[in-house]
Amino acid sequence: IVEAVDPINYLNAIETLRQIRTRLVSIPSNGALVLAAAPVKASDSFTNPVADLARVLADAGHNTLVIDANFRAGKLASQFEAANEPGLSDFLSGEMRLSQVTVRSKTPNLWFVPPGPVHIDPCHLLTNKRMEDLLFKLKPRFRFILIAAPPLGEVSDTAAVLSHCAHSVVTIHSSLASKSHLSRLARQFESHDAPILAAMLVKSSARRDAQMQANAEDSPEESDPNSRRDHRDGESGEARSQ
């Protein structure tokens, strides 16, 4: 599956993600379909397509969990009006319970686990038994689990994430999306037993970023970040009861 996601045209981007959703839903799975979500390069636009894909899945009534396992450069928290800490690394190190690091999104059927503080050995955290146990417990509760990872080849963490996933969803800048490049990319992920299900070709978002900045400058009032509250502990338990 190779789809172009245009961050400038939001409606077209969402329609593209719905097409990807249709194909993901058709894949049989015993419990949750666990997907690695990774950009090809750190400079590739990544945050919005993954968060939007998760929302599109949740909008269709599928319990969806996004786990940000990019400890070094996690950027998804802002998409869920959450902080980066506490998070996954706190749970994997045994310092917190899962309910303490799980954020319930304002979007129904959607939950999020932030990355947490950077650990001295992130790869070890992602390969220890506590990570395996976590996914074992979560699979019956969700239809989709998206685990955000760093770009493949930059750090060992990505390979650790792929070892827990059946498939991958990648974002790649459209300028790099030649047939030969996509073929090499597919072989890389297949070598980690997490073949690519969808490659989202993301166009430059410079125009959108400039427009958003202009809109912010036109508005004298900014939202108070202190007024945002993450819903943790008991609310995350609702995912387990569904």
Beta strands, then each sheet from edge to edge (+ up, - down):
strand 1: 2-5
strand 2: 33-39
strand 3: 64-68
strand 4: 103-104
strand 5: 110-113
strand 6: 144-148
strand 7: 167-173
strand 8: 196-202
sheet 1: 1+ 8+ 7+ 2+ 6+ 3+ 5+ 4-
end
